[in-house]
Amino acid sequence: MIDDLVAGLNPVHDDDITSEPSGPAGRELLAGVTALAPRRHRRVPRLAIGAVAAAGVAAAAVFVLPVQDSGPLRSYANAAVRVEVKGGEYEVEVKDAYAGQREFREAFAKVGLDARLSIVPVSPGRERTVIRTGSLHATREGQIPPGGVTGTETTVLQCPPGQAACPLKVRLGGALFRLAGADIVIGRKARPGEIYQDATPARGDRPASLHLTGRTVGQALADLRSRNLTWAFFLGEFKPDGSGGGWNPPESWRPADGRRVTGAWMRSSDSVGLLVTPVKNDPQPTPDG
């Protein structure tokens, strides 16, 4: 029946069709075929299509729903530091000693610890050591547990022998760091000209090879010029046990050449601090001095 139907619709015989597709016979055949009514397709129930679409949305939602905050993480790392919670302690591995404070604070916050970690330039021999530890905030009344606030000693693991670059590792623990926050300062190698953060005024020469204590200011400055070293003065007095204090005068200030130097210390790779006992009419301390 199909053959008869097709034959009836095609008044053009095979012998009438040449190799030229645009000939009269070819155009007549094409017109007869395109005049046929389109075949009707079986309709898919609308409910089935809707179900497929809904399933697709549900699958996508699994990936786009935000993760609910379930509390502090047990470990977190970024480009600067890795922090891992081990029982009641926090193991901190510093991967970039020159990173900014924001990256350190971010990592501590992720594990629920309020802490400030500072990696500062220090004098030779004090690299990779803890310069200072303490609390960020004063503990409020009622926060201190029975027996007082205690904390485990903060330590830095030594760099393996023969390894020039290796991460710093610090372990923190105890109620002190959880209640009052942790403030940790660790030393790193100073770049040329960076001021050592552990360089503090004191009596005498540090190192002894400076040979500046007891000399006049004029003699000391002439010696430093010959060594291509710069200097900065500090006004103050210190006892042999290290107690005492003082202040920084304006950078442009210079005492008279005849005054005596009572202490000298390396404050950077190319700079020396000079301690001078204050006298009347010397610059007075300022709030930031």
ChimeraX attribute file (.defattr): number of C-alpha atoms within 10 A of each C-alpha:
attribute: neighborCount
match mode: 1-to-1
recipient: residues
	/A:1	6
	/A:2	7
	/A:3	8
	/A:4	8
	/A:5	9
	/A:6	11
	/A:7	12
	/A:8	10
	/A:9	14
	/A:10	15
	/A:11	12
	/A:12	15
	/A:13	10
	/A:14	9
	/A:15	7
	/A:16	10
	/A:17	15
	/A:18	12
	/A:19	7
	/A:20	9
	/A:21	10
	/A:22	10
	/A:23	12
	/A:24	12
	/A:25	18
	/A:26	16
	/A:27	12
	/A:28	14
	/A:29	16
	/A:30	11
	/A:31	11
	/A:32	13
	/A:33	12
	/A:34	9
	/A:35	9
	/A:36	9
	/A:37	7
	/A:38	7
	/A:39	6
	/A:40	6
	/A:41	6
	/A:42	6
	/A:43	6
	/A:44	8
	/A:45	8
	/A:46	8
	/A:47	8
	/A:48	10
	/A:49	10
	/A:50	11
	/A:51	10
	/A:52	10
	/A:53	10
	/A:54	11
	/A:55	11
	/A:56	11
	/A:57	10
	/A:58	10
	/A:59	10
	/A:60	10
	/A:61	11
	/A:62	9
	/A:63	9
	/A:64	8
	/A:65	8
	/A:66	8
	/A:67	7
	/A:68	6
	/A:69	7
	/A:70	6
	/A:71	9
	/A:72	14
	/A:73	16
	/A:74	14
	/A:75	17
	/A:76	18
	/A:77	19
	/A:78	14
	/A:79	12
	/A:80	18
	/A:81	23
	/A:82	18
	/A:83	26
	/A:84	19
	/A:85	20
	/A:86	13
	/A:87	8
	/A:88	10
	/A:89	16
	/A:90	21
	/A:91	16
	/A:92	25
	/A:93	20
	/A:94	23
	/A:95	18
	/A:96	17
	/A:97	19
	/A:98	13
	/A:99	15
	/A:100	13
	/A:101	13
	/A:102	11
	/A:103	16
	/A:104	24
	/A:105	17
	/A:106	18
	/A:107	25
	/A:108	26
	/A:109	15
	/A:110	17
	/A:111	18
	/A:112	14
	/A:113	21
	/A:114	21
	/A:115	22
	/A:116	20
	/A:117	20
	/A:118	21
	/A:119	24
	/A:120	21
	/A:121	23
	/A:122	25
	/A:123	20
	/A:124	13
	/A:125	10
	/A:126	15
	/A:127	17
	/A:128	22
	/A:129	18
	/A:130	17
	/A:131	17
	/A:132	13
	/A:133	14
	/A:134	15
	/A:135	18
	/A:136	17
	/A:137	14
	/A:138	9
	/A:139	14
	/A:140	9
	/A:141	6
	/A:142	7
	/A:143	12
	/A:144	15
	/A:145	11
	/A:146	7
	/A:147	6
	/A:148	9
	/A:149	16
	/A:150	13
	/A:151	14
	/A:152	13
	/A:153	12
	/A:154	14
	/A:155	14
	/A:156	17
	/A:157	13
	/A:158	12
	/A:159	14
	/A:160	9
	/A:161	6
	/A:162	6
	/A:163	7
	/A:164	7
	/A:165	9
	/A:166	13
	/A:167	17
	/A:168	21
	/A:169	20
	/A:170	20
	/A:171	19
	/A:172	21
	/A:173	20
	/A:174	15
	/A:175	17
	/A:176	21
	/A:177	24
	/A:178	19
	/A:179	20
	/A:180	21
	/A:181	19
	/A:182	22
	/A:183	17
	/A:184	20
	/A:185	18
	/A:186	22
	/A:187	24
	/A:188	24
	/A:189	18
	/A:190	18
	/A:191	12
	/A:192	9
	/A:193	11
	/A:194	17
	/A:195	20
	/A:196	22
	/A:197	18
	/A:198	15
	/A:199	17
	/A:200	12
	/A:201	26
	/A:202	25
	/A:203	22
	/A:204	21
	/A:205	20
	/A:206	20
	/A:207	10
	/A:208	11
	/A:209	7
	/A:210	17
	/A:211	15
	/A:212	24
	/A:213	22
	/A:214	16
	/A:215	17
	/A:216	17
	/A:217	24
	/A:218	15
	/A:219	16
	/A:220	21
	/A:221	18
	/A:222	10
	/A:223	15
	/A:224	17
	/A:225	11
	/A:226	8
	/A:227	10
	/A:228	9
	/A:229	15
	/A:230	15
	/A:231	19
	/A:232	18
	/A:233	23
	/A:234	23
	/A:235	21
	/A:236	20
	/A:237	20
	/A:238	18
	/A:239	10
	/A:240	9
	/A:241	8
	/A:242	11
	/A:243	9
	/A:244	13
	/A:245	13
	/A:246	18
	/A:247	19
	/A:248	18
	/A:249	18
	/A:250	15
	/A:251	10
	/A:252	7
	/A:253	12
	/A:254	12
	/A:255	15
	/A:256	10
	/A:257	13
	/A:258	11
	/A:259	16
	/A:260	21
	/A:261	23
	/A:262	22
	/A:263	26
	/A:264	30
	/A:265	24
	/A:266	22
	/A:267	25
	/A:268	24
	/A:269	17
	/A:270	16
	/A:271	19
	/A:272	21
	/A:273	22
	/A:274	28
	/A:275	27
	/A:276	23
	/A:277	16
	/A:278	17
	/A:279	10
	/A:280	6
	/A:281	6
	/A:282	13
	/A:283	14
	/A:284	14
	/A:285	13
	/A:286	10
	/A:287	5
	/A:288	6
	/A:289	10
